[in-house]
Amino acid sequence: MNGRWILVAVAVLLSSLAHSLQAGESGDADPAYYHDGELAGSLRSADPLPWYDADPQHLWNRLSAAIWIRESFLPSKRGGEPIKRIEGGDRIEFLGWPGSTYWDEPETVTRISGLLDEFLDSPALAEPTAPGNDPLKRVILQRDLWTVFDYYMVRNIERRGDAEARQRRTKLCHKLAQAIRAVALPSETLAKLPDNYAIAVDSGHFDATHEFDPSRNYLPPHLLTDRQEWPELEFHRPERHEDIERRFVFLHMLAFRGRSYFRVFYRFPEGRQQLEAYLKDLDENWVDWKFASLNGFIRLKPETPQIPAGTEVSLVQFLIALDPDLKPVPTNLVETVRVAVYKSTGGENDPTTNTNYGVNVSKYMLKRRLAFDGLKYGGLEREPDDLPVYRILFESENAVDWGPRGRYFELANDCRLCHAGSGLTGVHTIPSLVNSGSSDSTAQPGIVHTLPADAPSPHPARTVKWKTADETYRRLVEFFEE
């Protein structure tokens, strides 16, 4: 009998290990979460996690938990029974939908407000061993506070709710603004934040090649260092529309309200020259200009030549911080990396790829648990392909808590929703190629182009320019001008 139970235990352990490996975690699964069954991806407890300090009840941990941890009660499958889950935790996407009621509930506001009072009245920042003396912890806590500030301020700008709700938000935003500045770091310190992508590559934790195998933990080693292998793309042409540069920003940047900047990179099998020749051909011969003039963005003709099989596309998100003068400062700290590898471009059913249509997609996310552990693996961890996720970005302005789809979409299918809807294939699935500008930028004068290999990226400064003109930023600064 004992032998039988030992075999069962071993089988369960191996099953759990296999799931972790498939998820790209390589045995480093976060013990704070469930990793199997219907509760996979749910936290085991709503208690604060020991991110900023080994004591879970440290003020910084309690404040972070109030922002990033909340309960849900939804079915995991369509038609299934609702189950209680504890969502969020070590993620950078704030669980706040435009139509949310949770964040405006007096109990929620009071809880966050009380913790901010404790934070602002506490000498925690001055303690010798306080997390406030760790630049990485300070900048990430500021990022989290800024996220919440913008969320509440947008709701006030849109005049959501009654006067009492708006007054509660204003008082809370005032405290958030004070806390944001309290943890601000000088620009020279922000410039010295570690290059966590380089640390990730050098760690040996990630595969340097993919072999079109979606189970590989592939992170391109030269993505941010070799502009011949991985040219960066740009879509603003100063000689044609210098007065509207601020509009030529990524849609993802708009979703993060300018608190992050994004860069997009392409890798063609034969390198930069092959990519540039292809883009030139598209620009000169394959744009549907009638559609563009009527709809405000470019669309390619149906018969457009396809990108070559083996093409790779990566969208990289970097953190922007605020200095003590509340000036936005772009940093080198990578928050997410999205990679798409085109095994084929015809859209045929291909079960060997994780989207089933010839494309493998993966997403790597900065995790506090790893970042604060000596930037282990650069702080980056691959999101499991098969874990159902809540869709937060690009939802409608009235999307309620947990979104209209609940937990019915897995990561690969979520990517497919935007990039291969309506039967799109190959080149037609890449918005960064055919519709990079924001929705108010009018039709582009042409296809995107590559930046010179030695040219600095324009996207950090452009994002700062956009953010400082945004109403949320003006409101933040005004709290200190009264």
DRENDO-1510 file (C-alpha; in Angstrom, 1 decimal, always signed):
<recs>
REC; n; res; u; v; w
REC; 1; MET; +0.0; +0.0; +0.0 .
REC; 2; ASN; +2.8; +2.4; +0.9 .
REC; 3; GLY; +4.6; +1.6; -2.4 .
REC; 4; ARG; +1.4; +2.4; -4.3 .
REC; 5; TRP; +1.0; +5.8; -2.7 .
REC; 6; ILE; +4.6; +6.6; -3.3 .
REC; 7; LEU; +4.0; +5.8; -7.0 .
REC; 8; VAL; +0.9; +8.0; -7.0 .
REC; 9; ALA; +2.8; +10.9; -5.4 .
REC; 10; VAL; +5.6; +10.6; -7.9 .
REC; 11; ALA; +3.1; +10.6; -10.8 .
REC; 12; VAL; +1.5; +13.8; -9.4 .
REC; 13; LEU; +4.9; +15.4; -9.0 .
REC; 14; LEU; +6.0; +14.5; -12.5 .
REC; 15; SER; +2.6; +15.9; -13.9 .
REC; 16; SER; +3.1; +19.1; -12.0 .
REC; 17; LEU; +6.7; +19.4; -13.2 .
REC; 18; ALA; +5.7; +18.7; -16.9 .
REC; 19; HIS; +3.1; +21.5; -16.6 .
REC; 20; SER; +5.7; +23.9; -15.2 .
REC; 21; LEU; +8.1; +23.1; -18.0 .
REC; 22; GLN; +5.4; +23.5; -20.7 .
REC; 23; ALA; +4.6; +26.9; -19.2 .
REC; 24; GLY; +8.3; +27.9; -19.6 .
REC; 25; GLU; +8.9; +28.1; -15.8 .
REC; 26; SER; +11.6; +25.4; -15.8 .
REC; 27; GLY; +10.9; +24.4; -12.2 .
REC; 28; ASP; +10.7; +27.9; -10.9 .
REC; 29; ALA; +6.9; +28.0; -10.5 .
REC; 30; ASP; +5.8; +30.6; -8.0 .
REC; 31; PRO; +4.6; +28.8; -4.8 .
REC; 32; ALA; +2.1; +31.6; -4.2 .
REC; 33; TYR; +0.0; +30.3; -7.0 .
REC; 34; TYR; -2.0; +27.2; -7.9 .
REC; 35; HIS; -0.5; +25.6; -11.1 .
REC; 36; ASP; -3.0; +22.9; -11.9 .
REC; 37; GLY; -6.7; +22.3; -12.3 .
REC; 38; GLU; -9.4; +25.0; -12.4 .
REC; 39; LEU; -7.5; +27.1; -9.9 .
REC; 40; ALA; -4.4; +27.3; -12.0 .
REC; 41; GLY; -3.2; +30.9; -12.0 .
REC; 42; SER; -5.1; +31.8; -8.8 .
REC; 43; LEU; -3.2; +32.9; -5.8 .
REC; 44; ARG; -3.5; +30.5; -2.8 .
REC; 45; SER; -4.2; +33.4; -0.4 .
REC; 46; ALA; -5.2; +37.0; -0.5 .
REC; 47; ASP; -2.6; +37.8; +2.1 .
REC; 48; PRO; +0.2; +40.2; +1.1 .
REC; 49; LEU; +3.2; +38.6; -0.7 .
REC; 50; PRO; +6.8; +39.1; +0.5 .
REC; 51; TRP; +7.9; +41.1; -2.5 .
REC; 52; TYR; +9.4; +44.3; -1.0 .
REC; 53; ASP; +10.3; +42.8; +2.4 .
REC; 54; ALA; +10.6; +39.3; +3.8 .
REC; 55; ASP; +7.8; +40.3; +6.3 .
REC; 56; PRO; +4.5; +40.0; +4.3 .
REC; 57; GLN; +3.0; +42.5; +6.7 .
REC; 58; HIS; +5.5; +45.2; +5.8 .
REC; 59; LEU; +3.7; +48.4; +4.8 .
REC; 60; TRP; +5.0; +48.2; +1.2 .
REC; 61; ASN; +3.7; +44.7; +0.8 .
REC; 62; ARG; +0.3; +45.5; +2.2 .
REC; 63; LEU; +0.0; +48.6; +0.0 .
REC; 64; SER; +1.0; +46.5; -3.1 .
REC; 65; ALA; -1.5; +43.8; -2.2 .
REC; 66; ALA; -4.3; +46.3; -1.9 .
REC; 67; ILE; -3.6; +47.4; -5.5 .
REC; 68; TRP; -2.8; +44.1; -7.2 .
REC; 69; ILE; -4.8; +41.4; -5.5 .
REC; 70; ARG; -8.6; +40.9; -5.7 .
REC; 71; GLU; -11.1; +38.1; -5.7 .
REC; 72; SER; -13.3; +36.9; -8.6 .
REC; 73; PHE; -16.2; +34.5; -8.7 .
REC; 74; LEU; -16.6; +33.3; -12.3 .
REC; 75; PRO; -16.7; +29.9; -14.2 .
REC; 76; SER; -13.5; +28.8; -15.8 .
REC; 77; LYS; -15.4; +27.3; -18.7 .
REC; 78; ARG; -18.5; +28.4; -20.5 .
REC; 79; GLY; -21.5; +27.0; -18.8 .
REC; 80; GLY; -19.4; +25.8; -15.8 .
REC; 81; GLU; -20.0; +26.6; -12.2 .
REC; 82; PRO; -18.5; +29.8; -10.8 .
REC; 83; ILE; -15.5; +29.3; -8.5 .
REC; 84; LYS; -13.8; +31.6; -6.1 .
REC; 85; ARG; -10.3; +32.8; -7.3 .
REC; 86; ILE; -7.8; +35.2; -6.0 .
REC; 87; GLU; -6.5; +37.1; -9.0 .
REC; 88; GLY; -3.6; +39.4; -9.8 .
REC; 89; GLY; -0.6; +39.4; -7.6 .
REC; 90; ASP; +2.7; +39.3; -9.4 .
REC; 91; ARG; +1.5; +40.8; -12.7 .
REC; 92; ILE; +1.9; +44.3; -14.2 .
REC; 93; GLU; -1.6; +44.6; -15.8 .
REC; 94; PHE; -3.9; +46.4; -13.4 .
REC; 95; LEU; -7.2; +44.6; -13.0 .
REC; 96; GLY; -9.3; +47.7; -13.6 .
REC; 97; TRP; -11.7; +47.7; -16.5 .
REC; 98; PRO; -13.3; +51.0; -17.6 .
REC; 99; GLY; -16.7; +49.8; -16.4 .
REC; 100; SER; -15.5; +48.5; -13.1 .
REC; 101; THR; -17.4; +49.1; -9.9 .
REC; 102; TYR; -14.9; +47.5; -7.5 .
REC; 103; TRP; -12.4; +50.3; -7.5 .
REC; 104; ASP; -15.0; +52.9; -6.7 .
REC; 105; GLU; -16.6; +51.1; -3.9 .
REC; 106; PRO; -16.1; +53.1; -0.6 .
REC; 107; GLU; -14.6; +50.1; +1.1 .
REC; 108; THR; -11.9; +49.7; -1.6 .
REC; 109; VAL; -11.1; +53.5; -1.7 .
REC; 110; THR; -11.0; +53.6; +2.1 .
REC; 111; ARG; -8.6; +50.6; +2.3 .
REC; 112; ILE; -6.2; +52.1; -0.2 .
REC; 113; SER; -6.5; +55.6; +1.3 .
REC; 114; GLY; -5.7; +54.3; +4.8 .
REC; 115; LEU; -2.6; +52.5; +3.6 .
REC; 116; LEU; -1.4; +55.7; +1.8 .
REC; 117; ASP; -1.9; +57.7; +5.0 .
REC; 118; GLU; +0.2; +55.2; +6.8 .
REC; 119; PHE; +2.8; +55.3; +4.0 .
REC; 120; LEU; +3.0; +59.1; +4.0 .
REC; 121; ASP; +3.2; +59.3; +7.8 .
REC; 122; SER; +5.8; +56.6; +8.0 .
REC; 123; PRO; +9.6; +56.9; +8.3 .
REC; 124; ALA; +9.8; +53.7; +6.2 .
REC; 125; LEU; +11.7; +55.5; +3.4 .
REC; 126; ALA; +14.5; +56.5; +5.8 .
REC; 127; GLU; +15.1; +53.2; +7.5 .
REC; 128; PRO; +18.5; +51.8; +6.7 .
REC; 129; THR; +17.0; +48.4; +5.6 .
REC; 130; ALA; +13.8; +49.8; +4.1 .
REC; 131; PRO; +12.9; +48.7; +0.6 .
REC; 132; GLY; +12.9; +52.4; -0.2 .
REC; 133; ASN; +16.6; +52.3; -0.3 .
REC; 134; ASP; +16.6; +49.8; -3.2 .
REC; 135; PRO; +16.2; +51.8; -6.5 .
REC; 136; LEU; +14.6; +48.9; -8.3 .
REC; 137; LYS; +11.9; +48.4; -5.6 .
REC; 138; ARG; +11.3; +52.2; -5.5 .
REC; 139; VAL; +10.8; +52.5; -9.2 .
REC; 140; ILE; +8.5; +49.5; -9.4 .
REC; 141; LEU; +6.4; +50.7; -6.5 .
REC; 142; GLN; +6.2; +54.1; -8.2 .
REC; 143; ARG; +5.0; +52.5; -11.4 .
REC; 144; ASP; +2.3; +50.7; -9.4 .
REC; 145; LEU; +1.1; +53.9; -7.7 .
REC; 146; TRP; +1.2; +55.8; -11.0 .
REC; 147; THR; -1.0; +53.1; -12.6 .
REC; 148; VAL; -3.7; +53.5; -10.0 .
REC; 149; PHE; -3.4; +57.3; -10.1 .
REC; 150; ASP; -4.1; +57.4; -13.8 .
REC; 151; TYR; -6.9; +54.9; -13.5 .
REC; 152; TYR; -8.8; +57.0; -11.0 .
REC; 153; MET; -8.0; +60.2; -12.7 .
REC; 154; VAL; -9.3; +59.0; -16.1 .
REC; 155; ARG; -12.5; +58.2; -14.4 .
REC; 156; ASN; -12.7; +61.7; -13.0 .
REC; 157; ILE; -11.8; +63.3; -16.3 .
REC; 158; GLU; -14.6; +61.3; -18.0 .
REC; 159; ARG; -16.9; +62.4; -15.1 .
REC; 160; ARG; -17.9; +58.8; -14.2 .
REC; 161; GLY; -20.2; +58.4; -11.2 .
REC; 162; ASP; -21.7; +61.1; -9.0 .
REC; 163; ALA; -20.1; +64.1; -7.3 .
REC; 164; GLU; -19.4; +62.1; -4.2 .
REC; 165; ALA; -17.5; +59.4; -6.1 .
REC; 166; ARG; -15.5; +62.0; -7.9 .
REC; 167; GLN; -14.6; +63.7; -4.7 .
REC; 168; ARG; -13.4; +60.4; -3.2 .
REC; 169; ARG; -11.2; +59.8; -6.2 .
REC; 170; THR; -9.7; +63.3; -6.1 .
REC; 171; LYS; -8.8; +62.9; -2.4 .
REC; 172; LEU; -7.3; +59.5; -3.1 .
REC; 173; CYS; -5.4; +60.8; -6.2 .
REC; 174; HIS; -3.9; +63.6; -4.0 .
REC; 175; LYS; -2.4; +61.0; -1.7 .
REC; 176; LEU; -1.3; +58.8; -4.6 .
REC; 177; ALA; +0.5; +61.9; -6.1 .
REC; 178; GLN; +2.3; +62.5; -2.8 .
REC; 179; ALA; +3.4; +58.9; -2.6 .
REC; 180; ILE; +4.5; +58.9; -6.2 .
REC; 181; ARG; +6.9; +61.8; -5.6 .
REC; 182; ALA; +8.0; +60.3; -2.2 .
REC; 183; VAL; +9.6; +57.3; -3.9 .
REC; 184; ALA; +10.9; +59.3; -7.0 .
REC; 185; LEU; +14.5; +58.8; -7.9 .
REC; 186; PRO; +16.9; +61.3; -9.5 .
REC; 187; SER; +17.3; +61.1; -13.2 .
REC; 188; GLU; +20.9; +60.1; -12.9 .
REC; 189; THR; +19.9; +57.1; -10.7 .
REC; 190; LEU; +17.2; +56.1; -13.2 .
REC; 191; ALA; +19.7; +56.2; -16.0 .
REC; 192; LYS; +21.7; +53.5; -14.0 .
REC; 193; LEU; +18.9; +51.1; -13.6 .
REC; 194; PRO; +20.1; +47.6; -14.8 .
REC; 195; ASP; +19.6; +46.4; -18.3 .
REC; 196; ASN; +17.4; +43.4; -17.3 .
REC; 197; TYR; +17.0; +42.1; -20.8 .
REC; 198; ALA; +20.8; +41.6; -21.1 .
REC; 199; ILE; +20.8; +40.0; -17.7 .
REC; 200; ALA; +18.0; +37.6; -18.9 .
REC; 201; VAL; +19.9; +36.6; -22.0 .
REC; 202; ASP; +23.2; +36.1; -20.0 .
REC; 203; SER; +21.4; +34.0; -17.4 .
REC; 204; GLY; +21.3; +31.0; -19.7 .
REC; 205; HIS; +17.7; +30.4; -18.6 .
REC; 206; PHE; +16.2; +31.1; -22.1 .
REC; 207; ASP; +16.7; +29.4; -25.4 .
REC; 208; ALA; +18.7; +31.3; -28.0 .
REC; 209; THR; +17.0; +29.5; -30.9 .
REC; 210; HIS; +13.4; +28.4; -31.4 .
REC; 211; GLU; +13.4; +25.7; -34.1 .
REC; 212; PHE; +9.7; +26.6; -34.6 .
REC; 213; ASP; +9.0; +24.7; -31.3 .
REC; 214; PRO; +6.5; +26.6; -29.2 .
REC; 215; SER; +7.6; +24.8; -26.0 .
REC; 216; ARG; +11.0; +26.4; -26.2 .
REC; 217; ASN; +11.6; +29.2; -23.8 .
REC; 218; TYR; +12.9; +31.4; -26.7 .
REC; 219; LEU; +14.1; +34.9; -26.0 .
REC; 220; PRO; +16.0; +36.4; -28.9 .
REC; 221; PRO; +19.5; +37.0; -27.7 .
REC; 222; HIS; +20.4; +39.9; -30.0 .
REC; 223; LEU; +17.0; +41.6; -30.0 .
REC; 224; LEU; +18.1; +44.9; -28.4 .
REC; 225; THR; +21.8; +44.8; -29.5 .
REC; 226; ASP; +22.0; +43.9; -33.2 .
REC; 227; ARG; +20.3; +46.3; -35.5 .
REC; 228; GLN; +21.3; +44.4; -38.6 .
REC; 229; GLU; +19.7; +41.2; -37.4 .
REC; 230; TRP; +16.8; +42.9; -35.6 .
REC; 231; PRO; +16.1; +46.3; -37.3 .
REC; 232; GLU; +13.8; +48.6; -35.3 .
REC; 233; LEU; +10.8; +50.0; -37.2 .
REC; 234; GLU; +9.5; +53.6; -37.3 .
REC; 235; PHE; +6.5; +55.1; -38.9 .
REC; 236; HIS; +6.9; +58.9; -38.5 .
REC; 237; ARG; +8.4; +60.8; -41.4 .
REC; 238; PRO; +9.4; +64.3; -40.1 .
REC; 239; GLU; +9.8; +65.7; -43.7 .
REC; 240; ARG; +6.1; +65.0; -44.3 .
REC; 241; HIS; +4.3; +65.6; -41.0 .
REC; 242; GLU; +6.6; +67.0; -38.3 .
REC; 243; ASP; +3.7; +68.8; -36.6 .
REC; 244; ILE; +1.9; +65.7; -35.6 .
REC; 245; GLU; +4.8; +63.5; -34.3 .
REC; 246; ARG; +3.1; +63.1; -30.9 .
REC; 247; ARG; +0.2; +61.2; -32.6 .
REC; 248; PHE; +2.5; +58.5; -34.1 .
REC; 249; VAL; +2.5; +56.3; -31.1 .
REC; 250; PHE; +1.8; +52.6; -30.5 .
REC; 251; LEU; -1.7; +51.6; -29.6 .
REC; 252; HIS; -0.2; +49.6; -26.7 .
REC; 253; MET; +1.4; +52.9; -25.4 .
REC; 254; LEU; -2.1; +54.5; -25.4 .
REC; 255; ALA; -3.4; +51.5; -23.4 .
REC; 256; PHE; -0.7; +52.1; -20.8 .
REC; 257; ARG; -1.4; +55.8; -20.9 .
REC; 258; GLY; +2.2; +56.7; -21.6 .
REC; 259; ARG; +3.7; +55.1; -18.5 .
REC; 260; SER; +5.6; +52.8; -20.8 .
REC; 261; TYR; +7.2; +53.2; -24.1 .
REC; 262; PHE; +7.2; +50.5; -26.8 .
REC; 263; ARG; +9.6; +49.5; -29.6 .
REC; 264; VAL; +9.0; +47.1; -32.4 .
REC; 265; PHE; +11.6; +44.9; -34.1 .
REC; 266; TYR; +11.5; +42.7; -37.2 .
REC; 267; ARG; +13.9; +39.8; -38.1 .
REC; 268; PHE; +13.7; +38.5; -41.6 .
REC; 269; PRO; +15.6; +35.3; -42.4 .
REC; 270; GLU; +18.1; +37.1; -44.6 .
REC; 271; GLY; +18.5; +40.2; -42.4 .
REC; 272; ARG; +18.0; +43.9; -42.8 .
REC; 273; GLN; +18.5; +44.2; -46.6 .
REC; 274; GLN; +15.7; +41.6; -47.2 .
REC; 275; LEU; +13.4; +43.5; -44.9 .
REC; 276; GLU; +14.1; +46.9; -46.4 .
REC; 277; ALA; +13.6; +45.7; -50.0 .
REC; 278; TYR; +10.3; +44.1; -48.9 .
REC; 279; LEU; +9.0; +47.3; -47.2 .
REC; 280; LYS; +10.0; +49.4; -50.2 .
REC; 281; ASP; +8.0; +47.1; -52.5 .
REC; 282; LEU; +4.9; +47.3; -50.1 .
REC; 283; ASP; +5.1; +51.0; -50.0 .
REC; 284; GLU; +5.3; +51.5; -53.7 .
REC; 285; ASN; +3.0; +48.8; -55.0 .
REC; 286; TRP; +0.7; +47.2; -52.4 .
REC; 287; VAL; -1.2; +49.9; -50.4 .
REC; 288; ASP; -5.0; +50.1; -50.8 .
REC; 289; TRP; -5.0; +53.9; -50.8 .
REC; 290; LYS; -8.7; +54.2; -51.4 .
REC; 291; PHE; -9.4; +52.3; -48.2 .
REC; 292; ALA; -6.7; +54.4; -46.4 .
REC; 293; SER; -8.3; +57.7; -47.4 .
REC; 294; LEU; -11.7; +56.6; -46.3 .
REC; 295; ASN; -10.8; +54.9; -43.0 .
REC; 296; GLY; -7.7; +56.8; -41.7 .
REC; 297; PHE; -5.2; +54.0; -41.7 .
REC; 298; ILE; -3.4; +51.8; -44.2 .
REC; 299; ARG; -4.6; +48.5; -45.5 .
REC; 300; LEU; -2.7; +46.3; -47.9 .
REC; 301; LYS; -4.2; +44.8; -51.0 .
REC; 302; PRO; -5.3; +41.2; -50.7 .
REC; 303; GLU; -2.8; +40.0; -53.3 .
REC; 304; THR; +0.2; +41.6; -51.4 .
REC; 305; PRO; +3.3; +39.4; -51.4 .
REC; 306; GLN; +3.7; +37.6; -48.2 .
REC; 307; ILE; +6.5; +38.0; -45.6 .
REC; 308; PRO; +9.0; +35.1; -45.8 .
REC; 309; ALA; +8.5; +32.1; -43.6 .
REC; 310; GLY; +10.7; +32.4; -40.6 .
REC; 311; THR; +9.9; +36.1; -40.0 .
REC; 312; GLU; +10.0; +37.1; -36.4 .
REC; 313; VAL; +8.4; +40.2; -34.8 .
REC; 314; SER; +8.9; +41.5; -31.3 .
REC; 315; LEU; +7.2; +44.2; -29.4 .
REC; 316; VAL; +9.1; +45.3; -26.3 .
REC; 317; GLN; +7.7; +47.4; -23.4 .
REC; 318; PHE; +9.9; +49.6; -21.3 .
REC; 319; LEU; +9.2; +51.3; -18.0 .
REC; 320; ILE; +9.0; +55.1; -17.7 .
REC; 321; ALA; +9.6; +56.6; -14.2 .
REC; 322; LEU; +9.1; +60.1; -12.7 .
REC; 323; ASP; +11.9; +62.0; -11.1 .
REC; 324; PRO; +11.5; +64.2; -8.0 .
REC; 325; ASP; +10.3; +67.1; -10.3 .
REC; 326; LEU; +7.7; +64.7; -11.8 .
REC; 327; LYS; +9.4; +64.7; -15.2 .
REC; 328; PRO; +8.9; +61.4; -17.1 .
REC; 329; VAL; +12.2; +59.6; -17.6 .
REC; 330; PRO; +12.4; +56.6; -19.9 .
REC; 331; THR; +14.4; +53.7; -18.5 .
REC; 332; ASN; +16.1; +50.5; -19.8 .
REC; 333; LEU; +13.9; +48.3; -17.6 .
REC; 334; VAL; +12.0; +45.9; -19.8 .
REC; 335; GLU; +8.4; +45.1; -18.6 .
REC; 336; THR; +7.2; +42.8; -21.3 .
REC; 337; VAL; +8.5; +41.1; -24.4 .
REC; 338; ARG; +6.1; +39.8; -27.0 .
REC; 339; VAL; +7.5; +37.5; -29.8 .
REC; 340; ALA; +5.8; +36.1; -32.8 .
REC; 341; VAL; +7.5; +33.5; -35.0 .
REC; 342; TYR; +6.0; +32.8; -38.4 .
REC; 343; LYS; +6.6; +29.2; -39.3 .
REC; 344; SER; +4.3; +29.7; -42.3 .
REC; 345; THR; +2.3; +32.6; -43.7 .
REC; 346; GLY; -0.7; +31.1; -45.4 .
REC; 347; GLY; -2.9; +30.8; -42.4 .
REC; 348; GLU; -3.3; +27.0; -42.8 .
REC; 349; ASN; -4.2; +24.9; -39.8 .
REC; 350; ASP; -1.0; +23.8; -38.1 .
REC; 351; PRO; -1.4; +22.1; -34.7 .
REC; 352; THR; +2.4; +22.1; -34.3 .
REC; 353; THR; +2.2; +25.9; -33.6 .
REC; 354; ASN; +0.5; +27.3; -30.4 .
REC; 355; THR; -1.9; +29.4; -32.4 .
REC; 356; ASN; -2.8; +26.5; -34.8 .
REC; 357; TYR; -2.3; +28.7; -37.9 .
REC; 358; GLY; +1.4; +28.6; -38.4 .
REC; 359; VAL; +2.5; +31.2; -35.9 .
REC; 360; ASN; +4.1; +30.7; -32.5 .
REC; 361; VAL; +3.5; +33.5; -30.0 .
REC; 362; SER; +5.0; +34.0; -26.6 .
REC; 363; LYS; +5.0; +36.7; -23.9 .
REC; 364; TYR; +7.5; +37.4; -21.2 .
REC; 365; MET; +6.6; +39.5; -18.2 .
REC; 366; LEU; +8.6; +41.3; -15.5 .
REC; 367; LYS; +7.8; +39.6; -12.2 .
REC; 368; ARG; +8.5; +41.3; -8.8 .
REC; 369; ARG; +9.3; +38.0; -7.2 .
REC; 370; LEU; +12.2; +37.5; -9.7 .
REC; 371; ALA; +13.2; +41.2; -10.0 .
REC; 372; PHE; +13.7; +41.6; -6.3 .
REC; 373; ASP; +15.6; +38.3; -6.1 .
REC; 374; GLY; +18.7; +39.8; -7.6 .
REC; 375; LEU; +17.0; +40.2; -11.0 .
REC; 376; LYS; +17.0; +36.5; -11.4 .
REC; 377; TYR; +16.5; +35.7; -15.1 .
REC; 378; GLY; +16.4; +39.4; -15.6 .
REC; 379; GLY; +13.1; +39.4; -13.7 .
REC; 380; LEU; +11.4; +38.0; -16.8 .
REC; 381; GLU; +9.2; +34.9; -16.9 .
REC; 382; ARG; +7.2; +33.5; -19.8 .
REC; 383; GLU; +3.5; +33.5; -19.5 .
REC; 384; PRO; +2.0; +30.0; -19.9 .
REC; 385; ASP; +0.4; +29.5; -23.4 .
REC; 386; ASP; -2.5; +27.4; -22.0 .
REC; 387; LEU; -3.4; +29.5; -19.0 .
REC; 388; PRO; -6.8; +31.4; -19.4 .
REC; 389; VAL; -6.3; +35.1; -19.0 .
REC; 390; TYR; -8.5; +38.1; -18.5 .
REC; 391; ARG; -8.4; +40.5; -21.4 .
REC; 392; ILE; -7.8; +44.0; -20.1 .
REC; 393; LEU; -6.2; +46.0; -22.9 .
REC; 394; PHE; -8.2; +47.2; -25.8 .
REC; 395; GLU; -11.6; +46.4; -24.2 .
REC; 396; SER; -14.5; +48.8; -24.7 .
REC; 397; GLU; -14.9; +51.8; -22.5 .
REC; 398; ASN; -17.9; +50.1; -20.8 .
REC; 399; ALA; -16.3; +46.7; -20.2 .
REC; 400; VAL; -17.2; +45.6; -16.7 .
REC; 401; ASP; -15.0; +43.7; -14.2 .
REC; 402; TRP; -13.3; +40.7; -15.7 .
REC; 403; GLY; -14.3; +41.7; -19.2 .
REC; 404; PRO; -17.0; +40.4; -21.5 .
REC; 405; ARG; -15.1; +37.1; -22.0 .
REC; 406; GLY; -14.3; +36.1; -18.5 .
REC; 407; ARG; -11.5; +33.6; -18.4 .
REC; 408; TYR; -12.3; +31.9; -21.7 .
REC; 409; PHE; -9.2; +33.0; -23.6 .
REC; 410; GLU; -5.8; +31.5; -23.4 .
REC; 411; LEU; -2.7; +33.6; -24.2 .
REC; 412; ALA; -2.2; +32.2; -27.7 .
REC; 413; ASN; -5.9; +32.7; -28.6 .
REC; 414; ASP; -5.9; +36.2; -27.2 .
REC; 415; CYS; -3.0; +37.1; -29.5 .
REC; 416; ARG; -4.9; +35.5; -32.4 .
REC; 417; LEU; -8.0; +37.5; -31.7 .
REC; 418; CYS; -6.3; +40.8; -32.6 .
REC; 419; HIS; -3.7; +39.6; -35.1 .
REC; 420; ALA; -5.5; +37.0; -37.2 .
REC; 421; GLY; -9.2; +37.9; -36.9 .
REC; 422; SER; -11.4; +37.7; -40.0 .
REC; 423; GLY; -9.1; +35.1; -41.6 .
REC; 424; LEU; -6.0; +37.4; -41.8 .
REC; 425; THR; -2.7; +35.7; -42.7 .
REC; 426; GLY; +1.0; +36.5; -42.7 .
REC; 427; VAL; +1.7; +40.2; -43.4 .
REC; 428; HIS; -1.9; +41.1; -42.9 .
REC; 429; THR; -1.7; +40.1; -39.2 .
REC; 430; ILE; +1.0; +42.6; -38.2 .
REC; 431; PRO; -0.6; +45.9; -37.2 .
REC; 432; SER; +2.8; +47.4; -36.5 .
REC; 433; LEU; +3.5; +47.2; -40.3 .
REC; 434; VAL; +0.2; +48.5; -41.7 .
REC; 435; ASN; -1.4; +50.5; -38.9 .
REC; 436; SER; +1.2; +51.8; -36.4 .
REC; 437; GLY; -0.2; +55.2; -35.8 .
REC; 438; SER; -2.9; +56.0; -33.2 .
REC; 439; SER; -6.5; +56.3; -34.3 .
REC; 440; ASP; -6.4; +60.1; -34.6 .
REC; 441; SER; -3.3; +60.2; -36.8 .
REC; 442; THR; -5.1; +60.0; -40.1 .
REC; 443; ALA; -3.8; +57.9; -43.0 .
REC; 444; GLN; -0.1; +57.3; -43.0 .
REC; 445; PRO; +1.8; +58.5; -46.0 .
REC; 446; GLY; +3.4; +55.0; -46.4 .
REC; 447; ILE; +4.5; +51.8; -44.9 .
REC; 448; VAL; +6.7; +51.8; -41.9 .
REC; 449; HIS; +10.5; +52.0; -42.4 .
REC; 450; THR; +13.6; +50.8; -40.6 .
REC; 451; LEU; +15.6; +53.1; -38.4 .
REC; 452; PRO; +19.3; +53.4; -39.3 .
REC; 453; ALA; +21.3; +50.8; -37.4 .
REC; 454; ASP; +23.2; +53.5; -35.4 .
REC; 455; ALA; +20.1; +55.7; -34.8 .
REC; 456; PRO; +18.7; +56.1; -31.3 .
REC; 457; SER; +15.1; +55.0; -31.0 .
REC; 458; PRO; +12.6; +58.0; -31.1 .
REC; 459; HIS; +10.0; +56.2; -29.1 .
REC; 460; PRO; +11.2; +57.0; -25.5 .
REC; 461; ALA; +11.2; +60.8; -26.2 .
REC; 462; ARG; +8.0; +60.6; -28.3 .
REC; 463; THR; +6.2; +58.8; -25.5 .
REC; 464; VAL; +7.3; +61.4; -22.9 .
REC; 465; LYS; +6.1; +64.1; -25.3 .
REC; 466; TRP; +2.7; +62.4; -25.5 .
REC; 467; LYS; +2.4; +61.9; -21.8 .
REC; 468; THR; +3.3; +65.4; -20.7 .
REC; 469; ALA; +0.5; +66.7; -23.0 .
REC; 470; ASP; -2.0; +64.2; -21.5 .
REC; 471; GLU; -4.6; +65.4; -19.1 .
REC; 472; THR; -3.7; +62.8; -16.5 .
REC; 473; TYR; -0.2; +64.2; -16.3 .
REC; 474; ARG; -1.4; +67.8; -16.0 .
REC; 475; ARG; -3.7; +66.8; -13.1 .
REC; 476; LEU; -0.8; +65.0; -11.4 .
REC; 477; VAL; +1.5; +68.1; -11.6 .
REC; 478; GLU; -1.3; +70.4; -10.4 .
REC; 479; PHE; -1.5; +68.7; -7.1 .
REC; 480; PHE; +1.8; +70.3; -6.3 .
REC; 481; GLU; +0.9; +73.8; -7.7 .
REC; 482; GLU; -1.8; +74.5; -5.2 .
</recs>
